[in-house]
């Protein structure tokens, strides 16, 4: 049940970010642009970790 509570809080925080205006300033014009950039960075981090795990699994 804790997973669902954490998921719900995370979802609400995303909605709060998209609603607030001018949360991100330079270099982003809107909070949506900033959020898009953040998710892109998160995606790159996840790909990097998956790549490292695959290499580690292959070496074993």
C-alpha positions as a Markdown table, in Angstrom:
| # | Residue | x | y | z |
|---|---|---|---|---|
| 1 | Unk | 0.0 | 0.0 | 0.0 |
| 2 | Unk | 2.9 | 2.3 | 0.6 |
| 3 | Unk | 3.8 | 2.1 | -3.1 |
| 4 | Unk | 0.4 | 3.4 | -4.1 |
| 5 | Unk | 0.6 | 6.3 | -1.6 |
| 6 | Unk | 4.1 | 7.3 | -2.8 |
| 7 | Unk | 2.8 | 7.0 | -6.4 |
| 8 | Unk | -0.2 | 9.2 | -5.7 |
| 9 | Unk | 2.0 | 11.9 | -4.0 |
| 10 | Unk | 4.4 | 11.8 | -6.9 |
| 11 | Unk | 1.6 | 12.2 | -9.4 |
| 12 | Unk | 0.2 | 15.2 | -7.4 |
| 13 | Unk | 3.6 | 16.8 | -7.3 |
| 14 | Unk | 3.8 | 16.6 | -11.2 |
| 15 | Unk | 0.4 | 18.1 | -11.5 |
| 16 | Unk | 1.4 | 21.0 | -9.2 |
| 17 | Unk | 4.5 | 21.6 | -11.3 |
| 18 | Unk | 2.6 | 21.8 | -14.5 |
| 19 | Unk | 0.0 | 24.1 | -13.1 |
| 20 | Unk | 2.3 | 26.7 | -11.5 |
| 21 | Unk | 3.4 | 29.4 | -13.9 |
| 22 | Unk | 7.0 | 30.5 | -14.3 |
| 23 | Unk | 8.4 | 27.8 | -12.1 |
| 24 | Unk | 11.3 | 27.5 | -14.5 |
| 25 | Unk | 12.8 | 30.6 | -15.7 |
| 26 | Unk | 16.0 | 30.7 | -17.8 |
| 27 | Unk | 16.5 | 28.8 | -20.1 |
| 28 | Unk | 12.9 | 27.6 | -20.1 |
| 29 | Unk | 9.9 | 29.7 | -21.1 |
| 30 | Unk | 7.4 | 27.5 | -19.3 |
| 31 | Unk | 7.3 | 24.9 | -16.6 |
| 32 | Unk | 6.3 | 22.4 | -19.3 |
| 33 | Unk | 9.6 | 22.9 | -21.1 |
| 34 | Unk | 11.5 | 22.6 | -17.8 |
| 35 | Unk | 9.6 | 19.4 | -17.0 |
| 36 | Unk | 10.3 | 18.0 | -20.4 |
| 37 | Unk | 14.0 | 18.6 | -20.0 |
| 38 | Unk | 14.0 | 17.1 | -16.5 |
| 39 | Unk | 12.3 | 13.9 | -17.8 |
| 40 | Unk | 14.8 | 13.8 | -20.7 |
| 41 | Unk | 17.7 | 13.9 | -18.2 |
| 42 | Unk | 16.0 | 11.2 | -16.0 |
| 43 | Unk | 15.6 | 9.0 | -19.1 |
| 44 | Unk | 19.3 | 9.4 | -19.9 |
| 45 | Unk | 20.2 | 8.4 | -16.4 |
| 46 | Unk | 18.0 | 5.3 | -16.5 |
| 47 | Unk | 19.6 | 4.3 | -19.8 |
| 48 | Unk | 23.0 | 4.7 | -18.4 |
| 49 | Unk | 22.2 | 2.6 | -15.3 |
| 50 | Unk | 20.6 | -0.1 | -17.4 |
| 51 | Unk | 23.6 | -0.2 | -19.7 |
| 52 | Unk | 25.9 | -0.6 | -16.6 |
| 53 | Unk | 23.7 | -3.4 | -15.2 |
| 54 | Unk | 23.7 | -5.2 | -18.6 |
| 55 | Unk | 27.5 | -5.1 | -18.7 |
| 56 | Unk | 27.8 | -6.3 | -15.1 |
| 57 | Unk | 25.4 | -9.2 | -15.8 |
| 58 | Unk | 27.3 | -10.1 | -19.0 |
| 59 | Unk | 30.6 | -10.2 | -17.1 |
| 60 | Unk | 29.3 | -12.6 | -14.5 |
